[in-house]
Amino acid sequence: MKLTPEQRAQFERDGYLFFPGHFSPEETKTLTDAVPALYGKREAFNVREKGSDAVRTNFAAHLISEPFARLARHPRMVGPVMDLFEEAVYMHQFKINGKMAFEGQVWQWHQDYGTWLNDDLMPTERAMNVAIFLDDVTEHNGPLMFIPGSHRKGVVDARHDLTTTSYPLWTVDNELIGQLVERAGGKEGGIVSPKGPAGSMILFHSCLVHASGSNLSPFNRVAVYLSLCAVSNHIRRHKRPEFIAHRNFAPIEMLPDDCLLKPYPVDVPWKNGLPDSALQTSLDVIEPVEA
């Protein structure tokens, strides 16, 4: 999948691209059907909401579940990022965020690259997020909010919020958010929320400032997030467990476009449980690996 010159220009300007209905209902159902088994596991890779048993985020499903292992190699997701970077990419992070009905809590304003820089020592912002809706996303069930063009600001000041939710984030303070929103258009487009049917896809820059509100509706808002990083830009520290920040920097080898509809063989090394090595961490700085 190649991006058009118009899409490239839009991405450069806004920091994101939205593809409504990018995956068919049949393809999406393959993924949705696999979520309950993942969320039901009592493992460290399932982070639950503060004060609730609802899963906030599931990590590393592509190493546990065959449908998500195939998604991690899907050309409609990986191809556009390789096209933008003009380089092979590896999987830095794989999440299934479960903003569940009535219980899904906020994700504070943040840049993903801020966390990857501060925690993982990722050298530059040559990394990208790709999100797929597994549920219809509306104004009611906690959609993502983007500040268009905020990626052009580069890395902004942030503080490590360890208390607001069950998952720590490097968050941006309210004053700077107000300035970024005003610069992006204020009430006239300073915040946007892509909404659409299950199967829709968003590609967004790692420095794009974003957030989402709580889900007070009776409708789930589950979404998959692939964080793809240029191989030459791999992380330099293993401060976080491997199921959160991956350590296999091998380039992703894409499967055929119908890989969510046919059982192509894939490796799922953690299907029988999380290895002890995935929990080990270190503050040592590692040497660059040859691309």
N, C-alpha and C positions, 0 to 999 in steps of 0.2 A: 504494500500500500504506500503510494507516494502522495505527498501533499502538493497541492497546486500552488503556483506563485501567489495567488490571492490568499490562500490559507496561511502561507508562510508570513505574509505581510500582516495578516490579522493576528497571528500568534505573537509576532514581534511587537505589535501595538498594544494588545490587550493582555497577553500572557496566558491565554487559554484558547482552546477550540472545543466546540460542542458538536457531537454527532448524534442526534436523536435517532433512536431505533437502530443503532449500529449492529446489534446482534438480534437475530430472530427470536420470537417467543420460544421456539423449540430449543435453540441453543441456550437461551437464558434459563429455561427450565432444568436443563442438565446441571447447571450450577446451583440453582436454588434448591433442588432436591438433595444436594450433597451437604448443605449448610447445617441442618439439624444434628447430624452425626458428629460434625466438627464441634459445634457449640456444646454438645452434651458431654464432651471429654473433660475430665477434671485434671487438667494439665496446666503448666505454667504459661503455655502459649495462649490461653484464654484469659484475658483481663476482663473482669466483671465490673459493672458500675458500682460506684461508691454507695454502700448501703443497700445493694440489690444483688440478686442472683443473675440478672440479665447480662449477657455478654456485651461488653463495650467494643472490644476488638479481638479478633482471632489472628494470630500470626502464623506464617509459614505453612499455610494450607497446601501450597504447591509441593511440599515435601511429604505430605501426608495423604492427600486425596488425589486420585487419578484425574477427575474432571478439572480440578484447579491446576494440576501439573500440566495439562494440555493447554489450559487458558494462558499459563505463563509463557507458552511458546507460540501464541497465536499471532499470525502475521498482521492481523488488523489492529493489534495493540502494540506489538514490538516494532513493526515496520516503520510507522511514522516517527518514532523516537530515533531510530537509527538513521532515518532520512534527515532529521533535523541536526543530529550530531555529526553525521557523516562518519560514523564509527560504530563498531560493535558495542553492545551493551551487556551488562550482567544484572542480575536481580539483587538490588540492595535490600529491598524490603517487600513483603507481600502481606497484605492485611485484608480481612473481611470485617468491616466496621458494621456493627449491629445497633443502629439507633432504633431500639425496639419501642413498640407502641406504649405510650404512657410513661416509659422508664428511661428512654434514651436521653442522656444528659448532654450538656453543651460541649463543644470543642472551642476553646478560646481562640481569639485572634492570634495567628502565628504564621511563620514561614517554615516550611518543612526543612529547607536547607539550613536554617538557623540551628535546628536540632542536629542535623547531620554534621555540621561543622563543629559545633561545641562538644558533642558527645563522641562522634565517630572520627573526627579529623578528616572529613572529606575535603580534598584540596580546593575545589572550585564548585560552582553551581551547575556543572555539566551533568545534571541528573534531572529526571522528569517524573511526574506522577501521571498515571493513567487510571481513571476510575470508570467502573461499569455499574450501572444501577441494576440491582437484582429485584427491586420493587419499583413501582411507579413512584416518582418523586414529585410532590406538589408543594404548594406554599404552606401546607398544614403539618407535614411530618419532618420538619427540621432539615430543609435543603441546605446545601453548601452556599456560602456567601463569599464572593470574590470582590476585591477592590481592583477594577481593571487598570492595567498599566503599573500597578505597584511593584511588579518584578523589576522594573527599570530603576528603582531606587537602590537595588542591590541588597546586601545584608543590612538589616536595620537593628537598632538596639532592642534587646529582649532580656527578660528575666526568667529564671527557672521557677515555674509554678509547680510546686509539689503538693499543693493542698486542695485546689479547687475541685479536681476530679480524681479518679483512681489512676489516671495515667499522666505522668509528668510531661510538661511541654515548656519550651522556651517561648514565652508569650510576649506580645507587643502591647505597650501601655495605651490607655484610652486616648491620651492627648495626641500621640502620633497617629493613631487610627483616624481620629477626627481630621487631622491635616491631610492624610492620604486620601480619605473619602472626598474631602473638599476639592483637592487637586484633580480627582478623577471625575468631578461633575456634581458633587454634593447630592442634592435630592434628585437631580436629573442624571442618573446613571452612575453615581459614585459607588454604589453597591449593586451587584447583579447576582441572581440566583438561577443558574440553569436548571430547568425542570423538564421532565419528560417521562416517557414510558420505560418500563423495565427493558433492559437491553441497550439503553442509551450509554454513550461514552463521552467522557471529558478528558482531554489532555491538557495538563497545566504545568506551568513553569515552577521550579522548586523554590523560587523567591517570591512567587505570587502570594500576597497576604490574604488569608482566608480564615473562615470560621463556620460554625453552624450552631443554631439554637437548639434548645431541648425539644423533644418530640412529645407533645401533650395530646396528640391525636390517637385514635385507635388503629392507626395504620403503621406497620413496620416500615423502616427505611434502611434496608441492608444494601451495602455497596462494597465492591471489591476494589482495592487500590494496589496497583503495581508501581513500585518506585524503581525505575530503571536508571542505571548509572553508566556513563561511558567507561569502558574497561580501563583506560589510561587514568581515570579519575577515581579509582577505587579507594575505599577508606583506609586510613593509616593507623587506626587503633581499634581494639576489640573491647572497649569499655562496657558495652552492652552485650547481653546474651546473644548467641548466634541466631536464635529464632527471631530476634528483633532486627539485628543488623547482620546480614549474611556475609560469609567469609569465602565463598566460592566465587572467584572473579572470572571464571570461564565465560566466554561469550555465549549468549543464548542462541541455540540452534532452533530456528522456527520450524513448525509443523505445517502441513497443508492447511488451506483455509477452512476445510470441513472438519477440523480436528475436534470440535465439540459435538459432532454428530457421528463420528466413527471412532472405534476404540484403538487408536494408534498406541503402540507400546510406549510407556514413559516410566522413568525411574521415580519411585516415591520412597526414599531411604528411611523416612521416619514413620512409616505407616504402622509399625509395631510398637511405637513409643518414642519418646524424646530421649536421645542419647545424653549421657552425662556431659559430654564435650560441649553440647549446646548451651549449657548453663555456666560454663567457665568464662571468666572475664579477665582482662588485663589492662593496665595503664601504660604498658610499653608501647612505644611507637614502632610500627613495622616499616620495613623498607618497601619502596615501590616494586610492584611486580611487573615484569615485561608484558606488554599487551600482546 
